[in-house]
Structures are given as structure tokens and as C-alpha cells.
Amino acid sequence: MASGKSYLDFIMDQLSGLDGISWRTMMGEYILYYKGKIVGGIYDDRFLVKPTKSAVSMMPKAVKELPYEGAKAMLLVDDVEDRTFLETLLTAMYEDLPAPKKQK
């Protein structure tokens, strides 16, 4: 089941206080970037983030879910109503994430 654009729009609105947030469509789902680094995505109308040290620390009881079959497990963000939490989460995750791969 592909994600709806309306859910993406909601999450992007919740993250609108951060500079450098962007998204890209990938096979009916949406990959989310923060300052050029992949932080997670919208999969089946669920906001999932990479299980970085900071994300696990901020969401110790978060459920790990697969974004799609064969993928690595990611953390389900269930408190999507709290803008401040979401912004703090992505800001904290940024330092834990690897630099973007250079295009050939």
C-alpha cells in the first residue's frame, strides 16, 4: 500500500520549522531528508526514522518496523502531533547520520 500525499503534507507541515527539510518520491513512498541526509521516510502512511543512537535514546519504547519487505527495521514515530519533539528528534539525529554519498 502506497502512502498518501496528504500524510506526507501533514508531516512536512509538522517539520516546517526546520530549515533543510525535503522529500523525494521512491516507489510510491517518500524519503525524507534533513540538510541532505536521509533521516527516514513515509511508508504506508507511517513516519519511520533510522534507528540512530539519538533516535533510540529519545524514543526508547519505539516499535521497530520494516518500511518494506527486505529492508532494515526503522523506528516508528508515533508522536507526530508534537512539532517540537519532531524538530528536536531530527536535529539530534543529524549528527549521527552518515554524510550523503557523492553521485558518480
Secondary structure, DSSP 8 states (H G I E B T S, - for coil): ----HHHHHHHHHHTTTSTTEEEEEETTEEEEEETTEEEEEEETTEEEE---HHHHHH-TT--EE-SSTTS--EEE---TT-HHHHHHHHHHHHTTS-------
